[in-house]
Each structure stands twice: as C-alpha cells, then as structure tokens.
Amino acid sequence: MKRWIPLLLMVLALAGGCIVPPTATPAASTATPTALPTETTVPTPEMPKTLVVCLAEEPQTLYPYGGNSRSMWAVLEALYDGPFDTRQYAVQPVILEKMPALSDGDARIEAVDVKAGDPVVDAAGNLVALAAGVQVLPAGCSAPECAVTWDGTSPLQMERLSVTFRLRAGIQWSDGAPLTAEDSVFSFQIAADPATLTAKGLIDRTLSYTALDERTVEWVGVPGFVERNYPTYFFLPLPKHAWGTLSAAQMLQDEQIRRAPLGWGPYTVQEWTAGDHITLKKNPLYFRAAEGLPAFDTLVFRFSGNPPDSALMALVAGECDIVEPNPDFLPLLEELINTQNNGRLQLLLAQGPEWEHVAFGIRPASYDDGYDPAAGDRPDFFGDVRTRQAFALCANRESIVKQVFFNRVDVPRGYLAPDHPAYQKESLPEYPYDPAKGSALLDEAGWKDTDGDPNTPRVAQGVSGVPDGTPLTVELLTTQAELRRQTAQTLQQSWRACGIETSIVQLPPGELFAPGPEGALFGRRFDLAMFYWQTSQRNACALYTSGKIPAAANQWLGVNAGGFSSAEYDAACLNSLRAHATPEEDLQALQNAEKVFAGQLPVLPLYFQLKIAIARPDLCGFSLDPTARSFLWNLEDFHLGEDCQP
C-alpha cells in the first residue's frame, strides 16, 4: 500500500475534483400531496451534519485517570471542554471565570511558621521533611542567593502559596446535574489515591484542596512550593453525584466510566463499536449551545490503523474529514506539500514543543563515589564544555532539517521553540555546521590529530580526566526508529570528519528507557544518547537542574540523565520557576536560564519534531497548536465553508 500513496497524492494534485464525502440523497416521496391553493416547492429536509476523524489507534479507555494516549485525549476533547486550553504556551480559561493571578488577589503568598517534620520544598525544589541541615528559602527570599541552612531550633518562616479558582455559572454535566467545585475536589481525591496511577508531584506538594462554596475551589501548597505554574493547579472535575460511591480502583474497571463517561463538553458518547469506531452526538446541555456550537450533529472517531496509508486512503475516498497528526506522514511530506498547494487537501504543520537531542554523558553514575580511571571508570569525555561545543559544530544538523523536513523545522539553539513567547534567537550562541572550527576547538581541549588522518579518531593529550593516548571513540545509543537511524548515521559521518569515531547502538525503547540503576539512560551508563524531551510552558529548564540527576539518593527518579550540574544554571532556572516575578521579570528569567543552557550545552539539540495533520480543504476552524492537549482542542468551532485553508 505504501508505494501507492505518493502516486495517489500526485494524482490528487493534478486532479480537478475536490475531496468531499459522499452525500446521501433523500428518497423521493411516493405519497399523494395535499392539494394546495397554489403551486409550492416542498423544501428538502436538511441532513444531519457528520464530522469523521480518523485516529491511528483505538483508545483503551476514556477514563481520564485510566490512560494518557493521544487517541484518548482526542475523544475526551469532545466530552470535556477545558477546564482550560493552552494556546501557544499561554493558558486560557474555559470553564473558569478567569485564570488566577497574584496581581488580582486570587493567588496569594503568605509567610507561615514551619517546624521540624513539616513537609516543605527545599531550596533545590525537592519535597522534604524539614530538619536540621535542610537548605530552604525563608520568607521574603525568592532566589538561591538568600537561601539559609536551618539549624533545627531557630524560628523559621517560609512562604506558602494559595490559589482560588472560580467556576463559570451554568455549566452542567450531560445528565443535567450542575458541575460544582465539589466535582473538582472529588477528582483531586481520586487522583491522590494510590490506586490511581497518575503523577503525584503536584499532589504531594498540595497541603489542601477544598471547595469554599458551590463554584469556588481553593488550593494551598506546602511551604516553599511557590512556582509560577500555579494557574493550572485546578483538577479536571469528575461527576461526584454519579461516581461518588465508587472507589478509585473500581473506577478504573467500571465499563460505563471507561467507555461512556459523563462530560460537560459539546458531545456525548452514543456508541462504541470495538475495533471500528466511536460515535458521539451533540450535547444539548453544552454551555456554548446558544452560540450554535458545535456545528456538527454527529462526531465519529474511526480507527484507521497506525500506518498512515489507510487513513490517507480514507481521506481521499471521503470517508474521513480529518486525519490526526502522525509521524509516519514524514516520508510523504513533499507530496503532501504539493497536494496542499493545489488545493486538494488541507495540510497543517507545527513544530515542537518536543525536540530531539543528543544527551552528553557528562557524569556517569560510576563517578558518584569519585572518578577513578584505574577502577574502570569511563574516560571523562564530556566534562570540558569545549568538547561538547565541538561536537555541536561538527554535527551537520542542517542537513537533517533540509533532507528530512524540507526546512519546515528549525535547528534549535536552546530548548524553546520558535513560537514560544520567550524565544530569543539572536541572543543565544549558535553552533552552525563548521567542522574546521569544531576541529580547532577539539585541538584546544587536548584532543589531537596525531597522525594527520581524518579517518582515525583523535587521541587525548592533556585532557583533564582522560588518560593520555585515549582515542576519541564514543557510543551513541538510541531507539530503533527509522528517523533516528538516519539521524544517527548523519551525525556519525559528520563527526568522523572532525576525528570523532562513533558507534551506533539501537535499542528497544523499553531497554533504553529502563529505570536506573540498570537502565543505560536513567542509570547514567552511556556516552551519548539520542531521544526527545518536551518543552513545557512553565518549567522548560527544570530537566537539567542538579536536583533532577537520577541517582541512588532519589531512587533513580531524576530526568537529568547526563548528570549535568552547574550552580549558575541551577540559580538561573530556579529564578525562572518562582511565582513572585512580574510578567516582564518572568520573561527575563526564562531567557536567562536558556542563555546559560545554550552556553554550557548539557545536550546537543537536533531539531524540533514536526507535527503533520491533514483535513479536507473546506474544513474551517482547524488550528494545529503544538502546545495544546490535543489536536482537537477547539473541536466545537469546526465547520464547513469555502476558502478555509490556513
């Protein structure tokens, strides 16, 4: 099938007809009409409007705490509108009256007394029990420079954040019950239950989550947890009136909850035919129904299979109107662009916030008890920032972006995508492909080309932490994905021109991402590792702070797999996470943290991932926002019309 898709797209690009789904024609009536005084034309009844979305896979559940797949959240966008949307990294209220803010008084910071044993967040951002020797930020201090180490006896006050959320009036569950603050509190309690396998980071840092009245919820954090993403600490409501008698464990297994949960959004589940489709109907109680939303009476999610072939064929045949973003469209990108240009389909592209990178194994776990080459510790290849910068200069990332993505994505200078409000292209250091400059930097760092042969690796001469004569030969770990194989080979070839010898090892994802200490990545047992991270709106820098290094002390739960540690970077990142700043100070703090990152280069950014979605050309309102929870984030606004391509 795959070999026919490019030909099919080429035919579409040249064809004159539009892609429209077949429209059923009502059967002619055979009944004898009642005699009318004059001749009249009987209007044809308007047919119900149906929107068909093709998904690559069938969701396993529609219970929000039962899974986290793309297909699940695509369907849930039809059942739950909000509670807020993320648009280009900015959070916007949907079922809340507004997003809380310190400047408006619905978020507050107060000084509170703390004592030994109290849960607090320390100066490094870790949740700990307060004890002598713990370093904290006392009340009035919001930067690492004024942190103190508690002596265990002196009176101590720390800052505590509380946030008030106010629901919009008149929102109902699809069964007619009012949506209340208690529904969000109920959701928090279920999320906090050990039987619910959700991340507990925010929950563990929550002191209380209570309903103040029918529409008001108050969140209070543990002392020291005063971070800037507080406007999102509202928990997605669950219908307490319908599910309140069930335990968290029972809710995971309840068939009604898993297959047709109650919602407040534009649609409700009508039927689920396993292996084929889910049909939803317009919700007459939707709080935006008076605006004529949603435009479609029926919404069908069709399961087309993971390879893109069947989904594209369905779009061409008019059997689906939208095809969800699929990385497997990438080999067809050139043909899709041509077809879009000829008006035969609507092609939507967006880059990020996921970005592919190569992590440098700066500090392997074996160094934690001291570096000792005689004991078998790996040479310290990447402790010198000049070596990391040389790897960047010798990597032909531009070739990858041009040949694979047709220049539709950027080579990152940092970790923020080009459409991020804090993006600062001109002020970040750049490492363009320059093997001559990279070779000179390697030479400066002590990696010498002793034989004048570019086909042999350089050797160490006076490199700190590396025995003289050690060849610059490293191993690059990645997954078995075809794009990563191609990327790894491009890197291998371009690095070789600088005297860097690289062997490529492709592992199953379960093996590469296995937890430490056994896992190669999170056990910090690698030279180089290629994978992707996602840049969130509010804690982009936190991936590389010292406190996130996976180690025995934190049960190997950190994400800073390369072991990068920098007091300057930690301070810059912590400043960017604090809630105290004005919007202008906040922006400056985010940019400062990324500047330190780009200069010290704990990883080599490769490219932002490209999202590719396809729709019929006359579908209006479809906007592919890479920061949204789902590509259907504004599903209720979709409608048909002319000249709707973005």
N, C-alpha and C positions, 0 to 999 in steps of 0.2 A: 504493500500500500504506500509506503513512504516515498518510493521512487515516482509515484504518480502525482504526489501533491504539488511539487514545483510546476509540473506541466499543467495541472489543473488551474493553479493560480495564474499562470501565464495566459491560459485561455480566457480566464475571467478578466484579466487586464485588457484583453483585446475585444472582449465581447461587448455588445451594445446593451444588453438587458440588465436590469437591476436585480439585486438579490432580495426577494421578498417572499415571505412564507405563503404557501397556498391558502387562498381564502375560500371557505365553503360557500356555495351559492344556495340560498334557501329554495326548497322545492316549491314549484308553482301550486297554488291552491286550486282544488277542483270543486270547492263549494260554490253554490249559486249565490251571488252577492245580492243583498237587499237593494231594491230599486231606489235610486237617489233622484232628487229633482233635476240635478244637472250632472254632467259627467265629471267625476273626480278621480284623482290618482291616489291610490292607497299607498302610503309610504312603506318601504321595506323595513322591517324591524332591524335595529342596529345589533350586529352580532357582538357577543361578549369579546372583550379585548384580552388577549393572552400574550404574556411575555415568557419566552423559554430561555433559560440559562443552562448552558452545558458545563457541567463540572467534571473534572478529571476523575474524581473518586466519589464514592458514596460515603457520607458521614457515618460514623459508628454510633453516634448519639447526638441528640440535640439538647442534652442537659448541659448548661454552661460549665458546671464543675466536673463534668464527666469526660471531657476531652479538650483538645485545643487545635484541631485540624483546620486548614483553610476552608474545606468544604463545610464543616460545621458552622463556622462563623459566617460564611456566605448565606446560609439558610437563616441563621439567627438574626442577621440584619433585617430580615423581613418580619421577624417576630418581636424584636426589641429595637426600637429606635432610640439610640443612646445607651446609657444615660448622658453621654457627651460624645461628640465627634472630635477627631483630630484632623485638622486641615493644615497641611504644610507646616507641621510641627507645632501648631497652635491649637490649644484645647478650647472647644466651643460648647456651650451648654445646649442640651436638647430637652431633657425633662426637668432640668433645674432652672430656677429663675435666673441665675447668674453663676459664674464661676467665682468662688470666694477669693478675697484678696486682703492682704494686710492693710492696704491703703483704705479699704472700705469698712474695716472693722469686723467683717465676718470671719476673719482669721486673726488670731491674737497670739502674742508671745509674752509670757509672764515668767518672773523669777519665782522658783519654788525651792523649799528646803529639801535636801536629799540626805540620806543616811546610809550606813553600811548595809549591804544586802539588797538595796533598791536596784531595780533594773534601770540602766542608763545607757546612752550611746556615748562611747568614749571619743576622744579627740580624733581618732582614726576612722570613726564611723562604724565601729563594731558594737554590737549589743552585748553588754557585760553586766555582772553584778558588781555594784560599787564596793571597792575595797581599797585598803591602803596600797599605794603604788600605782593605781589606775590614773592615767592622764586624761583629763577632761577639760572642756571649755566652760569656765564658770560663767555665771550670769553677767551679762554685759560684754562678753567676749565672743566674737564670731569668726576668729581667724586663728590659725595654728600658733602665731607669734605670742599670743597671750594665754596659751594652754598652761594648766598647772597640774602637778602630780599630787594627788590627795594623800595626806599623811595618816588618814584613818580616824582622826579625832577632831580636827578643826571643823567648825561650822562651814557648811558649803551650800551654796545656792547654784542651781543650774536653770537654764531656760527650758520652758515647756511650751509646745505649740498646741493650740486648739483651733478647730475649724468648724464652721457651721454651714450646712448645706440646706437649701430650701427648695422643695419640690414645686413645680408648677401646679396650679389648681386644675381640677377637672380631668386628670388622667385616670383612665380605667383599665383594668385587666380585660381581656377579651371575653370573659364571662360576665362582665358588668360590675364586678366588685371594684371599689376605689383602690388606687395604688397609693400606699401610705409610707410614712417613714419607718414604720414597724417592718415593712417588707424588706427594706434595706438592712435593718438591724438583724432580721432573720437570716438574710443572706450572709452577713458577716459571721454569724454564729455557725452556720453550716460550713463556710469556708475555713473557719478556725478549727473545726472538728478534725481529729487525727484521721478519721476515715475518708476525708476529702483530700485527694492528692493534688492540692494546689500549693503554689509557693507561699511560704509563711513569713517572708521577710517583713512585709508591712504589718501583718497581723501581730507578729511578735513584738513590734515596736509600737503597738497600739495599747494605751493604758485603758481607754474605754471607748465604746461606740454605742451611743444611746439615742433614742427618739425623744426629743423635747416636747413635741406635740405631733399632730397628725401629719404635718408636712415638713417638719424640721428634724434634722439629724445632726448630732454633734460628735465629732471625732476628737479625741485627746491623745497625744503621743507621750511616750516615755520621755523623761528629761534628757536633753541633749540631742533628741531627734528633731531637728529644725531644718528640714531640707525644702528646697524650692518647688518640688512637685506636689505640694500639699493640695492644690486644687483638684487632684484626681483621686483623693482618698475616699471617694464615695463608692460604696459597694452596689453593684448591679442588683436591683430588687428581685426577690423571688416571692411568689404568692403565698404568704403565710396562711391565709384563710383556706387555701386548697391543700397545701403540703405540710402544714404545721404539725400534723400528728405523726409524720414520718421522721425516722432518724436519718442522719447523713448517709449511713451505709445503705438504708432502704431506698433512699432517693436515687442512688447510683444504679439500682437494679429495677426501679419501677418503670414498667413499659410505657405507661401514659406519659411520664415525665421525659423519658428518653426519646419518644417518637412524636409526641404532640404536646409540648409544654405550653402552658399559658404564657401569653405575652401581652404587650400593650401597643405593639407596632402596627404597621399598615396591613399585615396579612396574618391569617391563622392557618394551621395545617388542616387540610381536608383529608388527604390520604397519603400513604407511603407504600409504594409498591417496591419491595426489596429487589435490588439489583437493576432497577429500571428508572424510577423517578419518584419525586415528591411533588404533590400538587397542593398549592395554597390558594385560599380565597381571600378577597378583600375583607378587611375587618371594619364593619360599620361603626364600631366604637373608637376607632383610631382618633386621637386627639387633633389631627390635622384634616379630618374628613371634610370639614366645612370648606376647606380650600380646594376641594375636588381631588384630593390625593388619597390613595395612589391612582394613577391614570389607568392602570390595567386592572381588570376584574379578577383575572386568574394569573398566577405565577407558577410556572413549572420548572423544577430543577431536574434536568435529565443527566444521568450518569453515562458519560461518553467513553470512559476509559482513560488511562493515564497517557498513552501515546497521543500526540495531537492529531493524528491522521483522521480518526473517526469524528472528532469534534469539528475539524475543518470541513470534512465532507458534509456533516450535518448543517453547518452554516451555509455552505454552497447550495445545498438542497432546500434551504428554507426551513429546516427542522429545528433550528435554534437561532436565537437573535443575538446572544452574547456568548462568547467563549471566554472562560476565566483565564487569567494570566497563567502561562505555562512556560517554564524554562526550555521545554523541548521545542518551542517555536523558534529558538535562536538560529538553528541551521537554515530556516526558511525566511530569515529576516529580509534579505534582499528582495525576494519575490513578493513578500508581503508589502514592502515599501512601494514597489512598482504598482501593485494592485490597488493600494490606497491612493496613489497618485492618479489613477484612472477612475476613481470614484466607485469601485466595485465593492469595497468594504471599508469599514472604519477601523483604523489601526491606532491603538493608544499605547504610547511608550512612556515609561517613567523609570528613573534610575534611583537606586538607594531605597531606604536607608541602609540596606545590607551592603557590605563592602568586603570584597575578597582581599586577603592579605597573606603575607608570609610572616609568621612569628619567628623571631630570633630566640634561640635557646640561650638566653643571656646568663642565667644562673640555674644550672641543673640542680635537682634535689640533692645530688651527692655532695654539693658544696655546702649544704646546711651545717655540717659538722666541721667545716673548714676545707679549703681547697688543698688537695694533696695529689699531684700527678703520679707520685710513686705508688700511691694506693689504688691507682687505676682510674682516677677522676679524668673525665674528658678534658682535653685542652680547652682553655678559655678563649674560644674563637671570637666571641662577640662582646666581651667586656669593654672593648675600646669602641667608642661611638664612631670613630673614623672608619673602622671596618664595616660597621652597619651602613654608614653613608656610602661607602664604596660599593657595597652590594646593591644599593639603590641606583647609583649612577651606572652600574654595569648591567642593570636589568632592562631589557627592551620592552617596557610596558606599553609604549606607544604602538608597537607592532601588534600586540594583543588586541588593543582597543580598535585599531584600524581594521584588522583582518577578520576578527570575530564579531565585533559590534558595529562595524561600519561607522565608527566615530559617533555613535549615539550615546556613549557614556564617557565620563571623564576619568583621567588618571588622577586619583586623589593626592592632594598634598598633605592632608590630615585625615581626620575621621568624619568631618562634617560634609554632607552632600551639598552640591552647588545651590540647591533651593532652600537650604537651611538659613534662617534669619541671621545667624552668627557667622556665616561663611565669609572668609576673608582671603580670597585667592592671592591678592597681590602682596600681602604682608607675611605670607608663610614661605619658608625656604623651599626651593624647588630642586628636584633631583632628576633632570631630564637624562635621557639615554646619552651617556658620554663616556665610552669605555676608556678613552685616553685620560680623562680626569679621574675616573674611578681607579685606574691602574696606578696613577700617581699618588692617590690617597692611600692605596694599599701599600705602596712602597714606603710612604711616610710612616705608616703604622708598624712597619717592620716585616711586612710580607714581601719577600724579594723574589724576583725572577732571576734565579742564579744561572740558568742555562740558556737564556735568550729564546727559549722555545715556548710559544704561546699554547701549545698543545699539552704541556706538562704543568702541573699545579705549582704555584708559588710555595716557598718554604719560609718558615719563621726564622728570623734573626733578630733577637732582642725584643720579641713581642711579650709583653707582660702576661704571665700566667700560661705561657706556651713554651714547651721545651724547644730549643733551637733545633732546626732541621725538620720540624713537624710540617708535613705538606698541608696546604690549604684544601683539604678534601672533606666535604661535608655531605650529610644525608638529608634529603628533603622528603618528608612524609606528607601524604595527602590521601584523599579518598580515591575510589575507582571511577569517579565521574569522568566522562569523555572530555569535557571542557577543562577539567583540572589536569588531565593527562596532557592535552595540548599546551596549556599554560606552563606546566612544569617543564616540558621539553623546550619551549621558547626560552624560559629562564636558564635552563641548563646550557643551551647553546650560547646565549649572550654572556653568561658568566664565564664560560670557558675562554672567551676572547680576552678576559682580564686575568686569566691564570687561576680561576676558581674551578675546581673539579667537584661536580655534584652527582650523586647517585639518587635516583628517584625510587621511592618505595610507595606503592599504592595499597592502602589497607581498606578493609570493610569499615564503614562508619562506626559500627559497634566496637571495633577494635581500636580505631584511632581515638575515639572519644570516650573510651572506658575510663571510669574514675580512678584516681590515684589511690595508692601509690603504684599499682600495677600498670595502669594505662600510660601509654607513651606520652600523650599530650598533657593530661592533667596530673600525671605522675612526674612531669618535668624531666623526661628522659628522651630528649630529641635535640638535634642540631637546628633544623628548620622544619616548620610545619605550615602547610597551606590549607586554609579554611576560611570561613566568613564569620563576621560578627554583625550585629545590627546596631546602628547608631540610634539611640532613643532620643527623644526631645530633651530630656532633662538630666540625664546622668551619663552623657556620652564618654566622659573622661574616666569614669569610675572603673572601667575594665582594666586599667593599668596602674592603679594605685598599689602601694606596698601591702596594704591590708588585704588585697584580693589575691595574693600569691598562694596557690594551693600548697599546703604543707601539712605535716603531721599535727601541728598545733591547732589547725582549723578543720581537721578531719578531711583534708584534701578537697575542700569545697570551694576554693577560690577559682577565679577565671583568668587571672594574670599568669597564663601558663608559661610564659617565657622567663618569669622571675625578675622582670624589670623593677628596679627600686630606685627612686630619686626623691630626696626630700623636697627639692624645688618643684617637681611635678606634683607630689602629694599636696603641697601647700596650695599650688595653683588650682588643682582640681577641687580641693575642699572648699576653697573660696567660691568656686562656680556652683557648688551644690547648696550653699546656705540660702535660707529664705529671707534674710534680712535686707538684701540688696534692692535698690530701686531698679526699674527695668533697664536703665542706662548702665548701672553698675553691674547688673546681671549679664548683660551682653558683653561688657568688657571682660568680666571674669571668665566667661565661656571662651572668648577669643584668646585670652592669656594662657589658659590651660592648653589649648590646641597649639599655640606657638611653641610651648615647651615640648609638647609631644613631637611636633614636626622637627624640632631641632635635635632632640635626643633619639628619636626614631627607634622606639622599642619594637616596632614591627615595620614591615615594608608594605604599604598599601599598594594594591594592584589595580583594581577597578571597582566601580560601583556596579552592583548587579542590575541587570536590565529586566524590567517587568514588561511583558508583551500581552496585551489583551486585544481581542477582535470582536467587532459588532457589526450588525447590519448598518448600512450607511445612513439610514433615515431615523436612527435611534437618537433622540435628544436627551441631554442631561447626564450622559455617561461621562464621568470625570475620574480618571485613574490617578488617585492620590496615593503615593507610596507610603505615606505615614499613617494612613487610615487603618482601622482594624480589619477591614475587608474591602475588596474592590467594588462592593455594592453598598458602600457607606451611605449614599444618598439615593437608594433604590426607589424611594417614594416619589422622587422627582422625575423619573424616567417617563418619556412619552415619545410618540412618533411625530415626525414633521419633516419638512424639506430643509435641505442645506444645514444639516445638524452636525457635520463633522467639525472637530475642534480646530 
